[in-house]
Amino acid sequence: MGTKEVLNVFKAPAPHMVGDGFRVHNFFPNGFKLNMDPFFLMDFGSKIEFSARKEPRGVGVHPHRGFETITIAYHGAIAHHDSAGNSGIIYPGDVQWMTAASGILHKEFHEQNFSLTGGAFQMIQLWINLPAKNKMSKPKYQAIKQADMPSFIVPNNGGKIEIIAGNYNNVAGLAQTFTPIELYNARLNKGAQATFNFKSNYNTGFMIVEGAIKINNNQLAEANNFVHFKNEGDEIQVDVLKDSIILILSGEPINEPIVQYGPFLMNTEAEIQQALSDYNQGKFGYLEE
């Protein structure tokens, strides 16, 4: 028991482009050397204005194996397709939870109507690692619309906490996970207070998407900051200084070796070689460019 103190507050690293449609700040693994296992990667697409365009910007066909990608939209809209036959549009507030696992081909672009009008675009993509025993399971897809997302209403007009995965104050999220994951969008109004509790060994972070908060009565965190917590204590107190959106992530570490090669996340070099071989042999299916 006790307070889970802040270890570091990180400002957004310099952005880079993924394809021609996603300008992202990679907080980890390359921006900062953080242990956020089972969260392997976080790309934060801070708010940017895209001009109108007939041909949608985005990322063409690419493979994934060994992990899950979670895409969360805040502004703009993203159209996606994969080689398992799934397709859809991620609108603001929606979440796309894709389990690549044994292998999938994927592409994602700005949605056609958004591309034609242009406008503000803001999103986050997470890579969540899978345990060795689940890395070669069957790919699957979970589309979670904001309208269907369970939420906890914060008292005194404090806003709401949307539960994507895990459980907050006895409200359970819809996403099915392979390991214990807590993932929430906290949409909190100025003056609100909220308390969060996570096991001391869980790796925990707050991505401040909008606004500003004070943590545990002493630590300021503002928009585009990532807050990394110590693996001690369990309780985090939040005071909201401006209307804020916070992506809250906490999870039980898998604690297995990781070998990454591009879009593959496996446990051994041999498994990476096998992934490359399977991909080159067309075993990830087919997806039209």
C-alpha positions in Angstrom: 0.0 0.0 0.0 1.0 3.6 -0.3 1.4 6.3 -3.0 2.7 5.3 -6.4 5.2 8.1 -7.0 6.3 9.6 -10.3 9.6 8.4 -11.6 9.8 10.8 -14.5 7.8 13.3 -16.7 8.9 13.2 -20.3 8.2 15.9 -22.9 7.4 14.7 -26.4 10.5 13.7 -28.4 10.9 15.1 -31.9 8.3 13.7 -34.2 8.7 11.6 -37.3 6.4 10.5 -40.1 5.0 6.9 -40.4 4.0 6.7 -44.0 2.7 10.1 -45.1 -0.3 10.2 -42.8 0.9 9.8 -39.3 3.2 12.3 -37.6 4.1 10.6 -34.3 6.3 11.1 -31.2 7.7 7.8 -30.2 8.0 7.9 -26.4 9.2 4.3 -26.2 11.0 2.1 -26.9 13.3 4.5 -28.9 12.4 7.9 -27.6 13.1 7.0 -24.0 14.4 3.8 -22.5 11.4 3.0 -20.3 10.4 -0.4 -18.9 6.7 -0.4 -19.7 6.4 -4.2 -20.4 3.9 -5.5 -21.6 3.5 -2.2 -23.5 6.4 -2.3 -26.0 5.8 0.8 -28.1 3.8 4.0 -27.9 3.5 6.4 -30.8 1.7 9.6 -29.8 0.3 11.6 -32.7 -0.1 15.0 -31.2 -2.7 17.3 -32.8 -1.8 18.4 -36.3 -3.9 20.0 -39.1 -3.9 18.1 -42.4 -4.9 19.9 -45.6 -7.7 18.6 -47.8 -6.6 16.0 -50.3 -8.3 13.6 -52.7 -5.9 10.8 -52.3 -5.8 9.7 -48.6 -2.5 9.8 -46.7 -1.5 6.8 -44.7 0.6 3.6 -44.5 0.5 0.9 -47.1 0.4 -2.9 -46.6 2.8 -4.1 -43.9 3.0 -7.3 -41.8 2.8 -7.8 -38.0 3.5 -10.9 -35.8 3.9 -11.6 -32.1 1.9 -8.7 -30.5 -1.2 -6.5 -30.6 -1.7 -3.0 -32.0 -4.1 -0.7 -30.2 -5.2 2.4 -32.1 -7.1 5.2 -30.3 -8.5 8.2 -32.2 -9.0 11.6 -30.7 -9.4 13.8 -33.8 -9.8 12.8 -37.4 -10.7 9.3 -38.7 -8.7 6.3 -39.8 -9.7 3.6 -42.2 -8.1 0.2 -41.9 -8.0 -3.1 -43.7 -6.3 -6.4 -42.9 -5.6 -9.8 -44.5 -8.1 -11.5 -42.2 -10.9 -9.6 -44.0 -11.4 -7.0 -41.3 -12.0 -3.4 -42.2 -13.6 -0.4 -40.6 -13.3 3.2 -39.6 -11.9 4.5 -36.3 -13.7 7.7 -35.4 -12.8 10.0 -32.5 -13.2 8.2 -29.2 -13.1 4.7 -30.9 -10.5 2.0 -30.3 -9.2 -0.6 -32.7 -7.6 -3.6 -30.9 -5.9 -5.8 -33.4 -4.2 -9.1 -32.3 -1.7 -9.8 -35.0 -0.3 -12.9 -33.1 0.7 -15.5 -35.7 0.7 -13.0 -38.5 -1.4 -10.5 -40.4 -1.0 -7.9 -43.2 -2.4 -4.5 -42.4 -2.9 -1.0 -43.9 -4.3 2.2 -42.5 -5.1 5.5 -44.1 -7.0 8.7 -43.4 -10.7 8.0 -43.9 -11.9 9.2 -47.3 -14.3 11.9 -46.1 -11.8 13.2 -43.6 -9.1 13.3 -46.3 -11.4 15.3 -48.6 -12.1 18.0 -45.9 -8.9 17.9 -43.9 -8.7 19.1 -40.4 -7.3 18.3 -36.9 -5.8 14.8 -36.5 -4.7 13.3 -33.2 -4.2 9.6 -32.3 -2.2 7.1 -30.3 -1.0 3.7 -31.3 0.3 1.1 -28.7 2.0 -2.2 -29.3 1.3 -4.7 -26.5 3.5 -7.7 -26.4 2.1 -11.2 -26.2 3.5 -14.0 -24.0 5.5 -16.7 -25.8 2.7 -19.2 -25.5 0.2 -16.8 -27.3 2.5 -15.3 -30.0 1.3 -17.8 -32.6 -2.4 -17.8 -31.7 -5.0 -16.9 -34.4 -5.2 -13.2 -35.3 -8.4 -11.4 -34.2 -9.8 -8.0 -34.1 -11.9 -6.0 -31.5 -13.6 -2.8 -32.6 -14.7 -0.8 -29.6 -16.9 2.2 -30.4 -16.9 5.1 -28.0 -20.7 4.9 -27.7 -20.4 1.3 -26.4 -17.4 1.9 -24.1 -18.2 1.4 -20.4 -17.4 4.4 -18.3 -17.3 5.6 -14.7 -18.9 9.0 -14.1 -16.7 11.1 -11.9 -18.7 12.8 -9.1 -19.4 16.6 -8.9 -19.4 17.1 -12.7 -15.8 15.8 -12.8 -16.1 14.1 -16.2 -15.8 10.4 -17.0 -13.3 7.6 -17.2 -13.8 5.3 -20.2 -12.6 1.8 -19.5 -11.1 0.3 -22.7 -9.5 -2.7 -20.8 -9.4 -3.8 -17.2 -11.6 -2.6 -14.4 -12.0 0.8 -12.7 -14.3 1.2 -9.7 -16.2 -2.0 -10.7 -16.7 -0.9 -14.3 -15.1 -3.4 -16.7 -13.8 -2.7 -20.1 -14.8 -4.6 -23.2 -11.3 -5.5 -24.6 -10.2 -9.1 -24.0 -6.5 -9.3 -23.1 -4.0 -12.1 -22.9 -2.3 -10.6 -19.8 -3.7 -8.2 -17.1 -4.0 -4.8 -18.7 -5.6 -1.6 -17.5 -6.2 0.9 -20.2 -8.5 4.0 -19.7 -9.3 7.3 -21.4 -9.9 9.7 -18.5 -11.8 12.7 -19.8 -11.7 15.0 -16.7 -13.0 18.5 -16.2 -11.1 21.3 -14.5 -11.3 21.1 -10.7 -12.0 17.3 -10.8 -10.2 14.9 -8.5 -9.7 11.2 -9.2 -7.8 8.3 -7.6 -6.3 5.3 -9.4 -5.0 2.1 -7.9 -2.6 -0.3 -9.6 -0.5 -3.1 -8.3 3.0 -2.0 -7.3 4.7 -4.3 -9.8 2.6 -3.2 -12.7 4.3 -0.9 -15.2 2.3 2.3 -15.2 2.2 5.5 -17.3 -0.1 8.5 -18.1 -0.1 10.1 -21.5 -1.5 13.6 -21.2 -3.3 14.0 -24.5 -4.9 17.4 -23.5 -4.9 19.7 -20.5 -2.9 19.7 -17.3 -3.0 17.8 -14.1 -1.2 17.7 -10.7 -0.2 14.2 -9.5 0.0 13.2 -5.9 -0.2 16.9 -4.9 3.2 17.7 -6.1 4.0 16.8 -9.8 2.8 18.9 -12.7 2.1 17.1 -16.0 0.9 19.0 -19.1 -0.4 18.2 -22.6 2.1 16.1 -24.7 3.9 14.8 -21.5 4.2 11.2 -20.6 4.4 10.4 -16.9 6.2 7.2 -15.8 5.6 5.9 -12.3 7.8 3.9 -9.9 7.1 0.2 -9.3 6.3 1.0 -5.7 3.0 1.8 -3.9 -0.4 1.5 -5.6 -2.4 4.8 -5.3 -2.2 7.8 -7.6 -4.1 11.0 -6.8 -5.0 13.4 -9.7 -6.1 17.0 -9.5 -7.2 18.4 -12.8 -5.9 22.0 -13.5 -7.5 22.3 -17.0 -10.0 20.2 -18.9 -7.9 17.1 -19.7 -7.8 13.9 -21.6 -5.4 11.3 -20.1 -4.6 7.9 -21.6 -3.8 5.7 -18.5 -1.9 2.5 -19.0 -0.9 -0.1 -16.5 0.0 -3.8 -16.9 1.5 -6.8 -15.4 5.0 -7.3 -16.9 5.5 -10.5 -19.0 9.2 -10.6 -18.2 10.3 -12.7 -21.2 13.1 -12.0 -23.7 12.2 -9.8 -26.7 13.7 -9.7 -30.1 12.3 -7.1 -32.4 12.8 -6.8 -36.1 10.7 -4.1 -37.7 7.0 -5.2 -37.4 7.9 -8.5 -35.8 8.1 -9.0 -32.0 9.3 -12.4 -30.9 11.4 -14.1 -28.2 14.3 -15.4 -30.3 16.3 -14.6 -33.4 15.2 -18.0 -34.9 11.6 -16.9 -34.5 12.4 -13.7 -36.3 14.0 -15.6 -39.2 10.9 -17.9 -39.3 8.6 -14.8 -39.4 10.5 -13.4 -42.4 10.4 -16.7 -44.1 6.7 -17.1 -43.6 6.0 -13.5 -44.7 8.1 -14.0 -47.9 6.2 -17.2 -48.6 2.9 -15.4 -48.4 1.7 -17.2 -45.2 0.4 -13.9 -43.8 -2.4 -13.9 -46.4 -3.1 -11.3 -49.1 -4.1 -7.7 -48.9 -4.4 -5.4 -51.9 -2.3 -2.3 -51.9 
